[in-house]
Amino acid sequence: MTAILGISAFYHDSAAALVVDGEIVAAAQEERFSRKKHDFRFPQHAVEYCLAEAGLDASELDHVAFYDKPLTKFERLLETYVIYAPIGFRSFRKAMPLWLKEKLWLPRQMDKGLGKKFRGRYIFTEHHESHAASAFFPSPFEEAAILTMDGVGEWATASFGSGRGNEIELTHELHFPHSLGLLYSAFTYYTGFRVNSGEYKLMGLAPYGEPRYTQVILDHLIDLKEDGSFRMDMSYFNYCQGLTMTSKKFDKLFGGPPRKAEAELTQREMDLAASVQVVTEDIVMRMGRHVHRQTGQKNLVLAGGVALNCVANGKLLRDGPFENLWIQPAAGDAGGALGAALFVWHQLLDNSRSPGAPDGQSLSLLGPSFSAEEIRSHLDEVGAVYREFDDHADLVNEAAQLMASEKVVGWFAGRMEFGPRALGARSIIGDARSREMQLTMNVKIKFRESFRPFAPIVLAEHSHEYFEFEPGQESPYMLLVADVREDKRTPLDAEAARAQGLDKLKVARSTVPAITHVDNSARVQTVDAERDGPFRPILERFYELTGCPVAINTSFNIRGEPIVCTPEDAYRCFLATNMDVLALENFLLLKEEQPELLSQREQQKYLESFALD
């Protein structure tokens, strides 16, 4: 037996992943255990979970791999500070304590985290190498082109190459400070959202605006080439030398200072979002076409934070040159832990690989699960009122009926998802046919901005009936955007067609309005009968009851909180929000039956315990 632990830490979304004899046994982000969103500290809890899941002790590990090379990254930071000195001194002074205390002493930190039981040598893979490994090795392809795009690793901000059998080779890189991820983050910052977590919001805001600034971006900010490479005019940006993403020159170009967090959204922010989204899609498409020309491959795999831009992914698959596309579900830094472990197993140890359909990621259900005894014990401890079902089908039937009557259901089943998306194991679900459901979920349950869209989850065999998918096309990881089919859309009257900005929210656009975005698109998740994930039974029953194979699926958390991990997390979130129903494996709870709801003060304390992002 060969056990390999992969670790990502100290930059963004710390995580651990365990591979045993080539099989992905466990993977989880630290934030799910610590309850600190995007926790970057050493993933102590995630490491302990992975080892426990496999029944291993740290002394039994054969290899421990870290997902990038800290010394090379430190070299880049120092070189950047020297180039911009003395302007970047404040940024330098803020960054150095963490580097000098922790990041430069990673072996010591990992020794401590593993209880000083690991006796082997640590392996440090390159950042984009880890991304590439996470994209190719779990994919269903024997060979494929590889494209990685993010903010920055050591020096690389994007790379491409090929994977064949049990080997990957990256042949080309784009280097810092020229970065598609950082360009998108600059606009995230400028429109008033938090960098490294608000990029989803910017993507969701884009359809409310018009791409009025696209040419301005291309004329002033970047020099874009046909192959998708580009150079940025760094006089408009401040991330190399300062504590902000953009400069005063950027402010002047776009008509004023950045929007303050929580300030009212204006048409400017919507148009900026639309514009940088168009530019991003253009760059991704150019890169994709160039990679196809260079590699001659029919398959493409993607990873890196930019690969979470599901609108660009959908366009690349729909209009690009590749026949097949597979995207790592944990495409950001967390997935680097998995990539590092797989890189060691396949590439360094030269172990064979046998790709198969649909993939090797096990629906990304790689986190902890909880027994009936554990759930019952907690519910009894807090005095919850519940019903326990001997037959899971009976609970599914009742939950589906409640959902069909427009009740909002917290769904907790099986192993927790690895990656940023809730895929039916830790989800909040609702009736996609309801006109009010999108606003209700955003404002009263998620406590987030009203404009943010919700994703549909759909029985795979019916996805082409509702969305612009080919029959049999799948999107199990919610990483592709497709348009709602024309025959499912609702004709708009003249007043509705004239709606601008956030007024577009008031317009019902299809027979499933709660998941149809204002541009008639949807971020689709398909549920395959053969893989029978934790959400398949209730969606099948909902379809039998309503004739609709589509439901809302959003992550089980509130704004600023990580997705729930334990039954305790789920019950507290259930009480603190306007969720109607909680299904915990075979236990069903109704809000109206709970004897002691959180007091208003306790609820406020809970909501404030997570920094709004």
N, C-alpha and C positions, 0 to 999 in steps of 0.2 A: 504494500500500500504506500502511495506517495501523496502526502498532504501538503498543499501549497496555500498559504494565506496571502491575500493581496490587501494592501492598505492604501487609502488616500487620506491625506490630512493636512491641516495647517493653512489651507488656502480657501477652499469653499466646498461645503458639502462633504465632510469627512465620511468615510465608509470603510467597510471591511467585506471581503468576499473569500469564500473557502472553496477550493477545487480539490477533490480527492479522486485520484486516478482518472483525471480528465473530466469528471462529472462536477457540474456546479451544484454544490450541496447547500450553500447558504450565502446570502448577501443582504446587507442592510445598511442604511444610513444612520449615523450617530444621532441625528436630530430626532429620530422617532423614539429613542430611549431617553434622551436628555430633555426633550420637549423645548429645545432651543432651535428655532428655525435656522437652517443653513449652518448648523454647528460645525466649526472648522477645527475644533480641538481634536487631539488624538482620539480615535473612535473606540474608546475602552469598552463601552457597553456592546457595541456592534461586534468587536472581536470576541468578547465573552459569549455572545449569542451564537456566533458562527461555530466556535469550538464546541459549545454545548450541543448544538444541533447535530454535529457529527459524532458526539461522544468522545471527543479528543481533549487532551491536555496540550498546553503550549510546548511541552517537552517532546511531544510526538510529531510536531511539524517538521517536515523535511526542508522547506524553503519558505521564506517570508520576502515578499516583493513589494517595493514601494513604487508608486505610479509615476514619479518623475525624478529628475536629478537636481536636488536642492543646491548643490554647489554651482552648477551651471546657471541655475536661475538667479542665484546670488550674484554671480559674475555679471549677468545682464542688468540687474538692479544697480550695481556699483558703476558699471560703465554708463548707464543712463544718467545717474546722478552726476557723474563727472562731466558729461557733455553739457548738462544744463546748469551746473554750479555757477554762482551760488544760489540761483533762483529756487532750486528744489530742496533747500536745506530743511524746511519745515516738514516736507514729506519724508525726507531721509531720516530726520530725528524721530518721527513717529514710527517708521517701519523698523528701525534697527533694534530696539529692545526685544521684539519678538524673535527676530532672526538670531540675535546673539544669545538669547536665553533658550530657544527651542529649535528653530528650524535648522540651524547649523549643527545641531547635536542629535540628529534623528536616530542614529543607532542607540544612543543612550535613552531617548524617549521610548523607542520601541522595546528595548530591554525592560524598562520599567513597566510598560503596558502589558508585556507578556510575562510578568512576574519573575523575570530573570531566569526563565526556564528554557528558553530557546537557545540551542547551542550552535546553530549554524551561522552562516554568513548572510547578511542582508543583500538583496539584489535591488538595484535601482534602474528601472527602465526609463526611457525617455517619455515625456508627457504625451506627445502625439503618437508614439509607438504604442502606448497603453490604450489610447483611444482607438487606434487602428485594430489592435488585437481584440478589443471588446466588440468591434463592429464585425470583423471577419470570422473569428473562430466560432462564435455561437450561430452564425448565419447558416442557411440551408444550402449554401453554394459550395461546390468543389473548387471553383475559382471565381474571382470577382475583382473589379476595380474597387479601390478604397479611397474615400475622400473624408478628411477630417477638417473641421472648422471650429474655432472657438475664440476666446479673448486672446490668451497667450499662454504658452507652456514655458519652456526654458527661453528659447528665442522664437520658435515657430508659432505662427498664428493660424496656419492652414497647411495641409500636406496632402499629397496623393501618391498612389502607387498601386500595387496589386497583391492579391493573396492567392496562393495555390496550395492545395493540400494542407500541410501543417506549417506553412511558412508565409510570412508577409514581408514585403519589401516596399519601403517608402522611398521614392526617387526624387521628389520635388517638394520644396517648402516655400511659403511666404513668411517673411520675418517681421518681428516687432520693429517699429511701432505701428506698422501698417496691418490693420486687423479688422475683419468684418464684424467680429464679435464686439470689439471695442467701439467701432463706429455705431453699431446698434445700441450699445450701452450708453454712448454719449447722448443719443436722442432720448433714451430712456430717462437719463438724468435731467436733460433739458426740459422735458415735458412734465417733470415733477414726480417721477416714480423712482423707486429705490433700485440702484444698480445691482445686478445679480439676482434680483427677484421680481423686478417690475417689467422685465422684457415681455412676459406673457401679456401684461396689460397693454403695452404699446402695440403688440400684434392685434389684440382684441379691439383696440381703439381705432385702428387704421381704416376699417370700412365706413366709419362715420365721417371721414374726411375725404378731401380730394387731393391728389398728388401734385399740388401746385408748386412744391419746392423741389421736385425731382431734378429739374435741369439746374437749379441753383446748387444742389449737392454735387452734381456731376461737373459743373463749371468751376466750383470753388473748393470743395472739400476733398475730392478724390480725382485722380487721373486713372481712369479705368481702361484696361486693355481688352482686346478681343478674347484672350484666353482666361479672363476672369481675374488676373492679377491686377494690382492697383497700388498706387502710392497716395498717401494722404498728406495734405498740406497741414503740417503740425502746428502752424501758427493759429489755427482755429481750435486747437485742443489743448488740454492742460493736464492730461493724465500721466504724462512722462515726468513732470516736474512739480505738480501741485496736488492739492487735495480735492479738486473738482475734475469733472470730465471735460468741460468746455471752457473756452477763454472768452475774454471781453470781445474779441473780434468775431467769435461765433455769435454772441449776443447781438452785436450790431448787424450782422448779416441777416438774422432772422427776426429783427424788430423788437428786441427787448431782452430783459434778463430771463433766466429760467423760471418756469412756473414753480411756485412754492408748493410743497407737499400739502395735500388736502384742500388747496385752493380750487376755485371753480374751474372746470375744464372749458376752454374756449375753442372756437373754430380753428385758431392757430395750432393748438396742440393736435387736434384731429387731423389737420392737413399735414403737419409735420410727420405724424405717425404714418399716414398713408404714403407720404413721399419716401421715407426711409425704407418702408416695406417694399415698395416698388423697386428701389435701388437694390435692396437685399436679394429679391427674387431674380433680378437681372444678373447680379454677380454669381449667385448660385447656379443659374442656368448656364452662364458662360463657362464657369468652372466645370460643370458637369459635361458640357459638350467637349471641352478641351481634354478632360480626363478620358472620355470615350475615344477621342481621336488618338490619344497617346497610348492607351492600353489595348484597344480593340475588344474590350470585354462587353458582354451583353448584360452582365449583372453588376450592380453597384451597391456597396455598403457604406453607411454614413455613421459618424459619431462626432463628438464635440458639441459644445453648447449650442452652436448655430443649427445643428441637426434637430433641435427641438422646435425650430420654426416650421410648424406643420403646414403652413400656407405655402412656403417655398418648397417644401418636400412634395406636396401634392402637385404643384406646377411642374416640378422636375420629372416626376413620374408620368404625368399626363402629357407634357409637351416635349420632354427631353428625349435623348437618344437611347436610353437604356430600356431593356425589356422588363427587368425585375429590379426591385429596390428593397433592401432590408436595412432598418435603422435600429441601432442599439437603444432599447427602451430607457436605460439609464445613460443617456448620451453625454451628460455633463461630467464633472469631475468625479462624482460618486462611481460612475461606471469605470473610471480608470483603475479602481481597485480590482475589479473583475478582470479587466484587460491585462493588468500586470501579472495576475496569477495564471491566466491562460497563456500568456506569452512565455512564461517560464516552462509550463507543461509541454506546450507544442514546439516552440522554437528553440529554446535553450536545451531542453531535455530530449528533443527530437522524437516525441511520441506521436503516433499516427492520429489522424483525425478522420471521423466518418460522419460527414454532414448528412442530415436527413430532414425531410419535411415534418412539421412546418419550420422548426429551428431547434436550437439546443438551449433555449432560454427558459423553458418550462413556464411560459406565459408570464415570466418575471415574478412569479409567486415564490419568492425565495426567503421571505422573512418569517417571523415566529407565528405560530398558531397556538390556540388555547383550548384546553380540555373542558368538558362539561363541568367537571369538578371545580376547576379554577374559576369558571364564570359563575357558577352557582354560589361558591364561597364568597365572592365579592358582592354579588347582588344581595345575599343574605346579610352580609356585614353592614351594608348601607341602608338596609330596610326597604329595598326596592320591591315593588309589586310586579310579578312576572308570571307568565305561564310557560311551562316547559313541555315541549312536544316530544313524544316518543318517536314519532315518524316525522322526519324533516319535510316530507311532502305536505303534511298538514299545515306546518308553519308557512311554507311557501304559498299555499293556497290562500291563507288568511292575509298574509302580507301583500300578495298580488291584488286581492280584493280591496284592501285599504288604499293601495297605490292607485287603483282604478277609480276610487272615489276622491282623488286629488289630495290624499294624505302624503306627507313627506316622510320617507322611511330612511332611517340610518341602517345600513346593511354591513354587517361584520361577519365574515365567513372565511375560514381556511387561513392559509398563510398570507402574511402581509406582502404587498407589492414592493419590489425594488425599483427605484426610479421615482421621478416626480409625479407620475400619473396614478390616480386611483383607477384600478381596472376591474372593480367588482368585488374585491375582498374587503376594502375599507372605503365604502362609497356612501354617498347620499343620493337617493334615487327618487324619481317622481314621474308623473304622467306628462309625456312630451306633447300631448294634445291640448293641454291647458294653456290658455292665453295669459293667465296670471302667474303661472308657475315660475317663469324666469325671474320676474321682479321679486316674487315672494322669497325664492331661494337666495337671491343676492342680498337683499336688504334685511330680511328677518331671520335668516339662518346662517348665511356665510358672513354677514356684516361687512360686505365689500361693495365696491362701486357698482351702480346699477347697470352700467353699460356692458359689463363683462359677459360674454356668451357662455352657454353651457353646451357640453358635448353630448351627442346621442350615443347610446349603446343599442345595437341592433342585431337581431339574429342574422348570422352571416348569409344564410340561404335567401334572405329577403333584402339584403342591403342594396342590390341593384334596382329594386322596385322603388326605393325612396331616394337614393343618391346616385350621382353620376359615376357609378362603379360598373366594371365589367362583371358579368355573372361569374361567381367563384372568386372574385378579387377580395382579399382580406386586409384588414387594418386592425390587428388584435391589440396594438399598443397605443392607439389613439394618437398616431403621429402623422396622419394624412388628413388634409382638408379636401372635401369634395363639395360640389354644388348639390342642393336639393333638386330632384328631378322636376322638370317643367310641369308635368301633370300633377304634381303634389303641391305646387305653389298656388297661392290665392291671388287672383287678379286685383290690382290696386286701382282705386278710384283716383281722380285727379288730385284731390287733397292729399291723399296718402303718398302719391308719387312725388309731390312737391316737398315732403318732409325733409328737414335738414338737421344735421347734428344729432343730439340725443333725442330729438323728437321722433327720429326713425324707430326708436324703441317701442313706440305706441302702436306700430303697424303690425298686424298679424300677416305673415308672409307665406304660410303654408298650412297644410293639415296637421303639421307637428310644429306649431309656432314657438314652443318653448326652447327648441334646439336649433331653430333656423336663424342664423345671424342676419344682420341688416343688409348684407350683400348676397343673401340666399345661399350662403355656404354653411358647412358644418364640419366640426372636427370629429371624424367618425371613428367609433370603436366597434368592430365586429366580434361576435361571439360564435365560435365554431362548435358544432355539435360533437365533433370527434375529440376536441380537447376539453369539453365540458367543464369550464371554469366555474367558480363559485356563484356567478350570477346567472348562468344559463337556466337553471330550473325556474327561477322567478320570472325571467323574461319570457320563457315558453308559456307559463301559466297566465301571465299578463296578456300575451297574444291570444290565448284561447278565450279569455274573458272579454277582450275588447276588439279583437281583430287588428290590433296595431302591434307590430313587432319592434317598435322603437320606444325607448324610454330615456329620460335624462339620467346621466351619470356624472356626478361631480365628487370631488374628494371629500372624505369625512374629516372635516376640520373647519375652523373659522379662520377668517383673515388673520394672517400673522402667526398662525399656529401650524406646526407640522401635522401631517396626516396622523390620525390616531393609531396607536400601536396595540394597546392592551384593552381589555374590557373596562378597566377603570377609566382610561382616557375616553372611551366611547360613551360611557354612562354620564360622565361629567359634561361632555360636550352636548349630549342629548338634553340634559336638564337646563343648560345655560342658553339654549337656543329655542326657536319655535318649531323644532322638529316634532312631528306627531307620533312617530312610531320608531322603536328601536328593535332590530332583530339581531340577536347575538347568538350565532350558531342555531341551536334549537330552542332558544329563549326569546319570547316576544314580550315587549313592554309597551304600554300605551301611556302617553304623557298625562292624560287626564286621570289615570289611576294611581299615579305616584303620590305617596302620602306627604312627602316633604320636598317640595320643589326648592331650588336654591332661592334664598331671599334676594331681593333686588340688589342689596349690597354685595352679597356673595357672587351674584352673577356679574356685576360690574367689576369686581376684583378679578374674576376669571378672565373676562374679556380684556382687561388691562394687563394681565400677566403676560400677554404676547404683544410684542412691539408691532404695531401696525406697519405693514410694508406695501 
